[in-house]
Amino acid sequence: MIRLIAALCKVFSARSLRPLPPLVVAASIMTFPGIAVADVKHYLYTSTGAFSETRELLHNPAISGVQILYNWRMLEPEKGRYDFSAIERDLAVAQKIDKAFFLQLQDRFFWEGARFVPDYLLKDPLYAGGLARQVDDSEAETPTPEGWVAVQWNDSVRSRYQALLIALADQFDGRIEGLNLPESSIDVDRRKDETGFSCDAYFNATLENMVHARNAFQASQVVQYVNFWPCEWENSEGYMQRSFEKAAELGIGLGGPDIVPHRKAQMKNSYPFFHRYRDKLPVIAMAIQEPTLEYINPETGKTFTRSEFIKFATDYLGVDIIFWSASAPWLQ
């Protein structure tokens, strides 16, 4: 019993919630003997454009909050002029029914028509075009275009992104539960790149932004999504190891866009590190997005069930929060 009380106290304090006194925790255990040491929380994952159609799902008692995606262009329509009205509107909806709120800031996009960064980044040569093209396989003879990513390895672009982080923190730190930074996985066509991309430069820029967000947000959680790093497989460049070490050192949460039980590619990259660092990170928050729901469990020949996702997430990855796509069958 004493070990369980101590573990619960540690869990509550590590998650940036108000710590509960040991006697209160003990009373809760005696009142609810089936309580788990670290029950996973379930959130709705959506975008601000789709939230009006999905927000009724927040009334589901199993849903603790919502994660809403906002693109850079929406939040900074002109250089240095910020418009956070959409965030304020969505946050008010969540607060009205006492649901937690995660803000995901998006600077990379996965279809050709999505160039959602401010115009000044695209037009001023100072920013090296603002966006770099993403492809499906940079090693292929003719890679297929798959969207865009902000040129964070350009010092001027990164400076503007960090200014946005500061502005967001000034208005929302302590009012939202957390800020999500987008996934680490990108694939740039290096043979045609004119932005100065290198894998080291991208890695260093991503960690710099992650640390900058942590310094700006003192009361709210910061969660960096880490799934793959360009130019690396099985921690060959040390990127994965260093990103987890830095997050653990500075109290930054980590996560990713996909929970797919035992999927080989992830098991060669981020998943073993989540398992290894599960007790060293303040929070692990991962998503089950639309494509994730289509993966097949090789043991059953069917798509993964809710319980199969949750079991792997909690038992192996140490996940505290799951962000669920509104199309998840159990939410319908």
N, C-alpha and C positions, 0 to 999 in steps of 0.2 A: 504493500500500500504506500509506504513512504517513497519508494522509487517512482511509483506512478504519479504521486502528487508532485514530486520534484520535476518529473518530465513534463507534466502539464504546465507548471509554472514557467518552465523554459520555453515551451511552445508559444504560450501567450505573449511573453515578453519579446521573443524573437520575431514575432510577426508584426511588430509595431502597433499592437493593440494595447489597451490599458492592462497592465499586469494585474492578475487577481491574487489576493492574499492566499497563502496556503490553506487556511481554514475554510475559505470560501470554496476553493477547488475541492477540498476533501468533502465538503458538504454536498457538492454537486455529484461527486462520484457515488456517495452513499444514496443520494436521491435517484440517480440514474446509473445503476450498476453496469449497464452495457456500454457506457461511454467509451469511445476510442481515444487513444492518446493524441492522434492527429487526424481527425476526420477531414476528408477533402471537401472543399467548398465548390459549388457549381455556379458558374456565371453564364449569362447570355453573351455571345459574341456577335457583333453586328457593326454596321457603319452608320454614320449619322444620317445618310440618305435613306437607309432602310429601317431606322429605328422607329419611325412612326407606324410602320406596318407590323413591327414585332414587339413593341413595348408591352403589350398585354401579357406576354410571356413572363414578365417580371413578377406578375401576381402569383405565379406558381410558387408554393411555399418551399420547394426544393432549390429554388434559385436565390442565391445570396446577393447577387449584384449583376452588373453589366460592364462589358468592355466594348468601347465604341471607338472606331477608327476614324481619324481625321487626316486629310492630306495637307501637306505643307502649303500648297497654293491657297487653299481655303482659309487658312489661319493668317497668312501674310499676303493679302491681295496686292499690296504695294510695298516697296522697300521701307522697312521700319514702321509700317502702319499695320497693326494687328487687329484682327476681328475674331473675337472669341465668343461671339453671340450664340453660335450653334452649340458650343460646349456648355455655355450657361443654360441654354434651353434644355438640353438633354440631362444635364446634372440636376436641374430642378425637378424633372420627371422622376428621376431615381430617388432623390431625397424625399420627395413627397410620400413615397411608400417605403421609406427607410431601407433602401437598397444601396449597396456599395457601388463605387464607380471607378473604373480604370479607363484611362485615356491612352489610346495608341496613336503615336505620331508617325505618319507614314511618309517616307521619302523615296520609296521604290515601288514599282508598279509592274504588273505582270500581263499587260496586253499593249499592243502597239499604239493605240490611241490615247493611252494614259501618260500625259506629260504634266503631272500635277505639282509643279513647282512654280514659284513666282516668275512672272515674265522677265523681270530684270536679270534673273539668273540665266535665262535662255538667250538674252540679247547682248549683254555686256561681255566683251571678250575677257574681262578680268576673271570670269567664272568658268572659263574653258568649255562653254556650251551648256553648263548647268547640269546636264544629264548625259549619262553614257548608256549606250544600247546594251541590253541584256540579251543573251542568246541561250538556246537550249543545250548546246555542246560546243564550247569554244575550240575543241580539238578537231571538230568535224571539218571536212573540206569546204562545205558551204553551210555554216551554222544558221539555224532558223531563228529569226528575231522573236524575242519573247517579252519585250517591254523595256523599261528604263530604270536607272538608279541614279540618285543624286551624286554628283562628283565630290564626295566627302573628302577625298584625298587631295583636293585643291584647298589650299589654306583659306582662300577668300570665301569659298562656299561653306566650309566648315565654320568659319567665323559667323556667318549669317545664321546658320543652323543653331549654333550655340546661343546667339542672341535671342532666337525664338524660344529656346529652352528656358532662358532666364525670364523672359516675358511671361511664359506659361507658369513658371514657379511663382512669380510675383502675384499672380492672380489666383492660382489654384493650390499652391502647396498647403497641405493640411485640410483642404476642403474635399480633395479626392483621395481615394485609397491608394491609387498608384498610377504611375506613368509607365507605359510599355514602349520600348524602342524596338524597331523592326528587326527581322531575322538577319543573321550574319551571312547567309548563303546568297551569293551573286555569281554570275558567270559573264564576264565581259569579253568581247571579241578582241583579244589583245593585238591581233595582227592588223586590225583596222583602227585601233584606238588612237585618238588624238588628244586625250585628256591628261596624259601623264600617269595613267594607272599603273600601279605595281601591287603585288599581293601584300608586301610589307607595308606599303603606304596605306592601303585600305585597312589592314588589320590595326595599325597604329591609330588611324583616324577613328575607327569604330570604338576602340578602347578609350580614346581621348573624349569622345562624345559621351560615352557611358559614365566616365568619371565626372565630366562636367555636369551631367544631369544629376548625379548623386550629390554634388556640391550645391546645386541650385535647389533641389527638393530636399529639405531637411526633415519634414514631417511626414510626407507621403512616401510610399514605396517607389523604388525605381527597379524595373525589370527589363533586362536586356535579353532579347531572343537570340539564342546561339544554337544553330543546328549543324551547319557545315561552314568551312572557311575555304575560299578559293585557293588553289595551288596546294591543298593539303588533303591527305587521307590518312586516317589512323594516327593523327597527331604528328605527322611526319615533319612539320615545320615548328612544332611546339605551340602553335596558335591556340589550340583547344585548351591545353594545359594552362597556358598563361592567362587566358581569359577567365577560366574558373578560379585560378589563384587570385587574380585581381579582384574579382567579384567577392570572393570570400573575405579578402583582406579589408575591403571597404564597405562591406554590408550592402552589397547590391544583389538583388534577386536576379535569377536567370530563368529562362523558359524556352519555348519553341512553338512553332506553328502546327506541329503534328505529334500526336501520341499514336503510334502504330506499334502494337506489341511485337517485340523481337524482330522488327524489320531490319534486314541485314545492313543496309547502308547506314542507318542511324546507329546500329550496334558497333559499327566500325568508326564512329565519329563521336557525337555528343552524348549518347545514352550512357555509356560506361562512366562518363564523368559526372553526370547527374547522380548516378548510383553512388559514386565515390564521395561526392560532396554534399549529399542529401542532408547531412547534419551540420554542415558548415555554412550554408547559405541562409539568409533571413527568410526567403520565400522562394519556392519553385512554382511557377505558374505557366501552364502549357495549354494549348488549344486543340480542339477537335473541330476543324473547319470542314467545309463542304467536301473537298477531295478526300479527306481522311475517312469520311463515312463510307467511301466506296471501296476501301481496301478489304481484301478477302483474307479471312483466317484460314491458313493452309490446313489446319487440323479439322475444320468443319466444312470447308468449301463454301461458307457463307460470310457475309459481311460481319465484322466484329460487333458484338452486342455491347450495350452500355456497361454491363457488369465486367465484361472482358477488358474494355478500355480502362475502367476504374481500377481493376485488380492490378494490371500491369503498371498503371500510373502511380499507385500508392505503394505497392509491394517492391517494385524495382527502382522506379525513378524518384520516389519520394515527393510526389507532387502534392502541393497544398491547395492549389486552385486549378480547376479545369474551366476553360472558356469554351462553351458549346455553341456550335452553329445553330441558328434557329431552325434549320432543317433536320436536326437530330430527331429520329423517330419518337423518342420518349417525350419530347416537348410538344408533339403534335396533339 
